[in-house]
Amino acid sequence: MSTDRIEAERPRHDGPSTIALLLAIVAALIPLFSVIAGGAWAALAFVLSALLLGAGYLLRRLRLVAGVVTLALLALWTAIMTAVFFSDVAWLLVIPSGEAFARVPRLLEIASSDIAVGVAPLEASASLTFLIVGAVGVLTIALDHVVLTARMPLLGGIALIAVWLIPTIAVPRAVDLWAFALLALALLWLMRTETRARHRALQPAAPRGGVGGVAAVIAASAVVIAVIVAPVLPTAVAPAGGFGGGTRIDASLNLGDDLRRPAEVPVVRQWSASGGPSYLRVATLTELEGGSWRPDRARTVPVEEWEPDDSAAEGIEIVESSRTVEVLDLSSAQLPVPADAVSFEGLSGTWRIAAENGTVVSPSSAARGQRFDVVTRSPAPTIEQARAAQARGGPDDARGLPAETPDDIGALAAEVTADAGTDYDRLLALQSWFRGPEFDYSLEAPVEDGFDGPGVEAVSRFLQVRSGYCVHFASAFALMARSLDMPSRVVVGFLPGLATGDVVDDERVYQATTAQLHAWPEVFFEGIGWVGFEPTKSLGTAQRFASDDDGSNEPEPEPTASSTPQPTSSASAAPRPEDDPTAGTTPTSTASVTQALPVVGIVAAILVVLALPALVSATVTRRRAAQARGGSAVAAWRLVQDAAIDLGIPVPDSESPRAFGSRLRRHHGAPADAVERLVDAVERASYAPPGSFGDEGAAMATDAAAVRAGLYSAVAARRRRIARLLPRSLVIRPGSTFAEETPVRR
């Protein structure tokens, strides 16, 4: 068959490949939901991809030139984007005008700014939706051309993997194994449909298999390893120093996995000549969306231009202090800084500060390796001034409660604060209640009881169980404050840390590790600003301003080993067996069974993976046998060739069926009569006109089975076992280079 004829018969309008490509695009876009909050953009992007691929499929059915198909898709993309985003200034709703083109740079500028200074997951504004949907459309057109027109699915697969990886890297978090498995399966199906289309065009009568079997083995192995083995492997912790890598934290209050890390890593150090160590904030969470806290997305200004005004009321003292902060190992675009910062020196790169919450972020730099001096100016009211102030004002989104907030949260808040006469005293009562004997600190209780999260339902469950960690204490405190009509928010950052014994410029150095990752609430007071509280039992320093009668208004005392626990016995670190007085008293404990489960899972996964090739080979063999019984001489002959390849018998492309059959009879134990009948059937199928011989399907299947049995019986038992457990025919096709190798030793 000539090359021109092959090209003419190529199924350029292949429907399965189009569907496979659409699924692959959808799978590649799933990680975007960790960067951009779900919304209309997702529906628009998926619908646009489906419309473009569907149009390409129809145009290829009309046998249009490849370049014309791509140009037509670009025109369709332009019309859809115009109708959705610029219909008010378009001609006939779909033809862009000059004003529409003039709006595009501004939309892109706003979207770029939102990405640079926002905190994931970003709210999908109109400009950001335009950017995402437009980019997905262009990607779809490019993939349509590369995969369906140019027939290069591997290149398209590389592009889709890159799309999948970018948001995964941009917002570090645990890998979504199911999303990865979906992407892998979609790409394997895409490559299989394309290969099958080519195979059918070249050999219409050839049986299916080979590449499909290999794809099935790879897909099944990938799913088993990703879903079963990966979760039980030890977590790698990046070393401090150097470029890239580093410790990552989740600023969305999902801190459980970060706090349960198997090893503590030093993250940040600080020292100061004007007081003790300070809490360091990384992000604030004010808005409750869908019952869960969302990181603030505040407007920022360059730190060099930051000139805050003292917002404290007249008569309230402002305490100025300075400290040096050194970030050892934090792979984040958010900088750990003390509250009420007014100036920075020594920062490298571009950094911006948010006026609403004092957090510092960068569109291009990393926190790791930064060492800077920071000056803070903090209101320090007396306790009498705090009691005279009201917890009112602040941003609007700091007061709202979701409609689904359980009633028990507000009822408990009212009960605990019933005897307090001022807002400040109510908050002190809440703080003391949480830090009292009714609550316990535990990283495991929320997991065991199923409320390991920051949402209102988790808070309600925490208030019943009364055992959790900083996320639950801080969330519960903030929600209860809001139920009392006080504006509140939650801050994510680090505890002050512990003294290291090092001295810099005659000042003691304090160091916080991943075990001191922390969350705490803040409440807004008129005339004072945001005031931090510490409800988490056994951690940090409880909030309490000094009395005017004391004659001073000094900062809070430095944390001690009791208030900021040591790493080896800290409630902020994962529980250790040596801390449990009952550990080791029961020879066969639940813990020992739990520890054995990962090993059992790994062994089971290995056994499944080892058995997969034999299972897939058996499936392919049964399918070909069924095709042979249906009258396919090619399928019957392929059964013989596969058995030869599995046993290491060369199957060269240059050898005719008759010569190959003769060699099998003389040297490899194949029954002569069965081989002769199969060779005759293959020759008739290849050269005789259709319908020139009768139905011999059952006989051909029987002969193929007899030849396979003869080949297997002629080799040693060890070789037979290897051939069945690791069938080479799944990856080696008859006539290929590997099929012509020297026979395997028997």
Secondary structure as the mmCIF struct_conf table of DSSP 4:
data_model
#
loop_
_struct_conf.conf_type_id
_struct_conf.id
_struct_conf.beg_label_comp_id
_struct_conf.beg_label_asym_id
_struct_conf.beg_label_seq_id
_struct_conf.end_label_comp_id
_struct_conf.end_label_asym_id
_struct_conf.end_label_seq_id
HELX_RH_AL_P HELX_RH_AL_P1 THR A 3 GLU A 9
BEND BEND1 ARG A 10 ARG A 10
TURN_TY1_P TURN_TY1_P1 ARG A 12 HIS A 13
HELX_RH_AL_P HELX_RH_AL_P2 GLY A 15 LEU A 29
HELX_RH_3T_P HELX_RH_3T_P1 ILE A 30 SER A 34
TURN_TY1_P TURN_TY1_P2 VAL A 35 VAL A 35
STRN STRN1 ILE A 36 ILE A 36
BEND BEND2 GLY A 38 GLY A 39
HELX_RH_AL_P HELX_RH_AL_P3 ALA A 40 ARG A 61
TURN_TY1_P TURN_TY1_P3 LEU A 62 ARG A 63
HELX_RH_AL_P HELX_RH_AL_P4 ALA A 66 PHE A 85
BEND BEND3 PHE A 86 PHE A 86
HELX_RH_3T_P HELX_RH_3T_P2 SER A 87 VAL A 89
BEND BEND4 ALA A 90 ALA A 90
STRN STRN2 TRP A 91 TRP A 91
TURN_TY1_P TURN_TY1_P4 LEU A 92 VAL A 94
STRN STRN3 ILE A 95 ILE A 95
HELX_RH_AL_P HELX_RH_AL_P5 GLY A 98 VAL A 117
BEND BEND5 ALA A 120 PRO A 121
STRN STRN4 LEU A 122 LEU A 122
HELX_LH_PP_P HELX_LH_PP_P1 GLU A 123 GLU A 123
HELX_RH_AL_P HELX_RH_AL_P6 ALA A 126 LEU A 143
HELX_RH_PI_P HELX_RH_PI_P1 ASP A 144 THR A 149
BEND BEND6 ALA A 150 ALA A 150
HELX_RH_AL_P HELX_RH_AL_P7 PRO A 153 ALA A 170
BEND BEND7 VAL A 171 VAL A 171
HELX_RH_AL_P HELX_RH_AL_P8 LEU A 177 LEU A 202
TURN_TY1_P TURN_TY1_P5 PRO A 204 ALA A 205
BEND BEND8 ALA A 206 ALA A 206
HELX_LH_PP_P HELX_LH_PP_P2 PRO A 207 PRO A 207
BEND BEND9 ARG A 208 ARG A 208
TURN_TY1_P TURN_TY1_P6 GLY A 210 GLY A 210
HELX_RH_AL_P HELX_RH_AL_P9 VAL A 211 VAL A 224
HELX_RH_PI_P HELX_RH_PI_P2 ILE A 225 VAL A 229
HELX_RH_3T_P HELX_RH_3T_P3 ALA A 230 VAL A 232
BEND BEND10 LEU A 233 LEU A 233
HELX_LH_PP_P HELX_LH_PP_P3 PRO A 234 ALA A 236
HELX_LH_PP_P HELX_LH_PP_P4 ALA A 238 PRO A 239
BEND BEND11 ALA A 240 GLY A 244
TURN_TY1_P TURN_TY1_P7 ALA A 251 SER A 252
BEND BEND12 LEU A 253 LEU A 253
HELX_RH_AL_P HELX_RH_AL_P10 GLY A 256 LEU A 259
TURN_TY1_P TURN_TY1_P8 ARG A 260 ARG A 260
BEND BEND13 PRO A 262 ALA A 263
STRN STRN5 PRO A 266 SER A 272
BEND BEND14 ALA A 273 GLY A 276
STRN STRN6 LEU A 280 GLU A 289
TURN_TY1_P TURN_TY1_P9 GLY A 290 GLY A 291
STRN STRN7 SER A 292 PRO A 295
STRN STRN8 THR A 300 PRO A 302
HELX_RH_3T_P HELX_RH_3T_P4 VAL A 303 GLU A 305
HELX_LH_PP_P HELX_LH_PP_P5 ALA A 312 ALA A 313
TURN_TY1_P TURN_TY1_P10 GLU A 314 GLY A 315
STRN STRN9 ILE A 318 VAL A 327
BEND BEND15 ASP A 329 ASP A 329
BEND BEND16 SER A 332 ALA A 333
STRN STRN10 GLN A 334 LEU A 335
STRN STRN11 VAL A 337 VAL A 337
TURN_TY1_P TURN_TY1_P11 ALA A 339 ASP A 340
STRN STRN12 ALA A 341 GLU A 345
BEND BEND17 GLY A 346 GLY A 346
BEND BEND18 GLY A 349 GLY A 349
STRN STRN13 ARG A 352 ALA A 354
TURN_TY1_P TURN_TY1_P12 ALA A 355 ASN A 357
STRN STRN14 VAL A 360 VAL A 361
BEND BEND19 PRO A 363 SER A 364
BEND BEND20 ALA A 367 ALA A 367
TURN_TY1_P TURN_TY1_P13 ARG A 368 GLY A 369
STRN STRN15 ARG A 371 PRO A 379
HELX_RH_AL_P HELX_RH_AL_P11 ILE A 383 ALA A 388
BEND BEND21 ALA A 389 ALA A 389
BEND BEND22 ALA A 391 ALA A 391
BEND BEND23 GLY A 394 GLY A 394
HELX_RH_3T_P HELX_RH_3T_P5 ASP A 396 ALA A 398
TURN_TY1_P TURN_TY1_P14 ARG A 399 ARG A 399
TURN_TY1_P TURN_TY1_P15 ALA A 403 GLU A 404
HELX_RH_AL_P HELX_RH_AL_P12 ASP A 407 VAL A 416
TURN_TY1_P TURN_TY1_P16 THR A 417 ASP A 419
BEND BEND24 THR A 422 THR A 422
HELX_RH_AL_P HELX_RH_AL_P13 ASP A 423 PHE A 434
TURN_TY1_P TURN_TY1_P17 ARG A 435 ARG A 435
BEND BEND25 GLY A 436 GLY A 436
TURN_TY1_P TURN_TY1_P18 PRO A 437 GLU A 438
STRN STRN16 ASP A 440 TYR A 441
BEND BEND26 LEU A 443 GLU A 444
HELX_RH_AL_P HELX_RH_AL_P14 ALA A 445 GLU A 448
TURN_TY1_P TURN_TY1_P19 ASP A 449 GLY A 450
BEND BEND27 GLY A 453 GLY A 455
HELX_RH_AL_P HELX_RH_AL_P15 VAL A 456 VAL A 465
STRN STRN17 SER A 467 GLY A 468
HELX_RH_AL_P HELX_RH_AL_P16 CYS A 470 SER A 483
TURN_TY1_P TURN_TY1_P20 LEU A 484 ASP A 485
STRN STRN18 SER A 488 PHE A 494
STRN STRN19 LEU A 498 VAL A 504
TURN_TY1_P TURN_TY1_P21 ASP A 505 ASP A 506
STRN STRN20 GLU A 507 THR A 513
HELX_RH_3T_P HELX_RH_3T_P6 THR A 514 GLN A 516
STRN STRN21 LEU A 517 PHE A 525
TURN_TY1_P TURN_TY1_P22 GLU A 526 ILE A 528
STRN STRN22 GLY A 529 GLY A 532
BEND BEND28 THR A 536 THR A 536
TURN_TY1_P TURN_TY1_P23 LYS A 537 SER A 538
BEND BEND29 LEU A 539 GLY A 540
HELX_LH_PP_P HELX_LH_PP_P6 PHE A 545 SER A 547
HELX_RH_3T_P HELX_RH_3T_P7 ASP A 548 ASP A 550
TURN_TY1_P TURN_TY1_P24 GLY A 551 GLY A 551
HELX_LH_PP_P HELX_LH_PP_P7 GLU A 554 PRO A 559
TURN_TY1_P TURN_TY1_P25 ALA A 561 SER A 563
BEND BEND30 THR A 564 THR A 564
TURN_TY1_P TURN_TY1_P26 PRO A 567 SER A 569
TURN_TY1_P TURN_TY1_P27 ALA A 571 SER A 572
BEND BEND31 ALA A 573 ALA A 573
HELX_LH_PP_P HELX_LH_PP_P8 ALA A 574 PRO A 575
HELX_RH_3T_P HELX_RH_3T_P8 PRO A 577 ASP A 579
TURN_TY1_P TURN_TY1_P28 PRO A 581 GLY A 584
BEND BEND32 THR A 585 THR A 588
HELX_RH_AL_P HELX_RH_AL_P17 THR A 590 ARG A 629
TURN_TY1_P TURN_TY1_P29 GLY A 630 GLY A 631
HELX_RH_AL_P HELX_RH_AL_P18 ALA A 633 ASP A 646
TURN_TY1_P TURN_TY1_P30 LEU A 647 GLY A 648
TURN_TY1_P TURN_TY1_P31 ASP A 653 SER A 654
BEND BEND33 GLU A 655 GLU A 655
HELX_RH_AL_P HELX_RH_AL_P19 PRO A 657 HIS A 667
BEND BEND34 HIS A 668 HIS A 668
HELX_RH_AL_P HELX_RH_AL_P20 ALA A 672 TYR A 687
BEND BEND35 ALA A 688 ALA A 688
HELX_LH_PP_P HELX_LH_PP_P9 PRO A 689 PRO A 689
TURN_TY1_P TURN_TY1_P32 PRO A 690 GLY A 691
BEND BEND36 SER A 692 PHE A 693
HELX_RH_AL_P HELX_RH_AL_P21 GLY A 697 SER A 713
TURN_TY1_P TURN_TY1_P33 ALA A 714 ALA A 714
BEND BEND37 VAL A 715 VAL A 715
HELX_RH_AL_P HELX_RH_AL_P22 ALA A 717 LEU A 725
BEND BEND38 LEU A 726 LEU A 726
HELX_RH_3T_P HELX_RH_3T_P9 ARG A 728 LEU A 730
TURN_TY1_P TURN_TY1_P34 VAL A 731 VAL A 731
TURN_TY1_P TURN_TY1_P35 PRO A 734 GLY A 735
BEND BEND39 SER A 736 SER A 736
TURN_TY1_P TURN_TY1_P36 THR A 737 THR A 737
HELX_RH_3T_P HELX_RH_3T_P10 PHE A 738 GLU A 740
BEND BEND40 GLU A 741 GLU A 741
HELX_LH_PP_P HELX_LH_PP_P10 THR A 742 ARG A 745
#
